[in-house]
Every structure is written in structure tokens, then in C-alpha cells.
Amino acid sequence: MSIASTPPAPYYAVIFTSIKNEKADGYESMAQRMMELASKQPGFLGVESAREEIGITVSYWESMYSIKLWKENAEHTIAQEKGKLQWYEHYTVRICLVQREYSF
């Protein structure tokens, strides 16, 4: 995994923060599939992810509309339901407008 290469601001970030429970059966393969699927969505710009006690995945998008389409993607909807029923103790989704960015 590397730091996403995003276009000049503005664009959007979806921050998915989660705490997994102990029922991890199928989680890793679904997470990998969601990364692959998201990268093919219109408006997708990149993703960064890390997991220790808390998992944080930040995906970057061109517009609120592209975020909406991703949320409504049929396969993603199935993953969301499995997450609620099987894998997550808690999660939070935050959607942010990135207005400025700089790097070193």
C-alpha cells in the first residue's frame, strides 16, 4: 500500500474508521475485493488504508455523486451488510471536502 496520488484540490475524502469484532471469516478477501471494485468506479481517485486496533481507510473521490454511486454499488451494499452483521463492532463514515493539500 502506498500514499494515494490525488489531483489538485478540491476533491472529496471518505474516511471509514472501524473496530472489528472477532468474527473475521471472509473479511480479508472481501476487503481486497472492495479495494479492487472501488478502483474501477467512476470518480475514484485513490485509497489509503491501515489497520491495527482501529482500521482507517480513506478513499478519494471527484464528487459527492461518485461517492453516492459507490455507496449504492450492489456488491458494496452486500459488503456493508456483512460488515454490520459479521465483522464490525463499530464503524464511522465521514465525508470531507479536501480544500488544500501539500506533501513532503
C-alpha positions in Angstrom: 0.0 0.0 0.0 1.2 3.5 -0.8 0.1 7.1 -0.3 -2.6 7.9 -2.9 -1.6 10.3 -5.7 -4.5 12.7 -5.9 -5.2 15.6 -8.3 -5.1 19.2 -7.1 -7.9 20.1 -4.6 -10.8 20.3 -4.3 -11.9 16.7 -4.2 -13.6 14.5 -1.5 -12.4 12.1 1.1 -14.5 9.3 2.6 -12.9 8.3 5.9 -14.1 4.9 7.1 -12.9 4.1 10.7 -13.7 0.7 12.2 -13.3 -1.6 15.1 -13.5 -5.3 14.1 -15.0 -7.9 16.2 -13.6 -11.4 16.4 -15.6 -12.9 13.5 -13.1 -12.4 10.7 -14.2 -15.2 8.4 -14.1 -13.9 4.9 -13.2 -10.3 5.9 -9.8 -10.1 4.2 -11.0 -11.4 0.9 -14.0 -9.0 0.9 -11.8 -6.1 1.9 -9.5 -6.9 -1.1 -12.4 -7.2 -3.4 -13.8 -3.8 -2.3 -10.4 -2.2 -3.0 -10.4 -3.7 -6.5 -14.1 -2.7 -7.1 -13.7 0.8 -5.8 -10.7 1.4 -8.0 -12.9 0.8 -11.1 -15.7 3.1 -10.0 -16.2 6.4 -12.0 -14.7 9.3 -10.0 -12.4 7.2 -7.8 -9.1 8.9 -7.2 -7.2 6.7 -4.8 -7.2 4.9 -1.4 -5.1 4.6 1.7 -5.7 2.1 4.5 -4.2 0.9 7.8 -5.3 -1.5 10.4 -4.2 -2.1 14.0 -6.7 -1.9 16.8 -8.6 0.6 14.7 -8.9 0.4 11.0 -8.8 3.5 8.9 -9.5 3.6 5.2 -9.6 6.9 3.3 -10.9 6.8 -0.2 -10.7 9.9 -2.5 -13.4 10.9 -5.0 -14.1 13.5 -7.6 -17.6 14.4 -6.4 -20.4 13.7 -4.0 -22.1 12.0 -6.9 -19.3 9.5 -7.4 -19.4 8.7 -3.6 -23.2 8.1 -3.9 -22.7 5.7 -6.8 -20.1 3.8 -4.8 -22.3 3.6 -1.7 -25.1 2.2 -3.9 -22.9 -0.3 -5.8 -24.6 -3.7 -5.5 -21.5 -5.7 -4.4 -20.5 -2.9 -2.0 -24.0 -2.9 -0.5 -23.6 -6.7 0.3 -20.2 -6.0 1.9 -21.7 -3.2 4.0 -24.4 -5.6 5.3 -21.9 -8.3 6.1 -19.8 -5.7 7.9 -22.8 -4.8 10.1 -23.8 -8.4 10.8 -20.4 -10.1 11.0 -17.3 -8.1 11.1 -17.6 -4.8 12.8 -18.1 -3.9 16.5 -18.4 -0.3 15.4 -17.7 1.9 12.4 -18.0 5.6 11.4 -18.0 7.1 8.0 -17.0 10.7 7.5 -17.2 12.6 4.2 -15.0 15.6 3.8 -14.2 18.2 1.2 -10.4 18.4 0.7 -9.7 22.1 0.0 -6.0 22.1 0.3 -3.2 19.6 0.2 0.6 19.6 0.5 3.3 16.9 0.7 6.9 16.2 1.6 
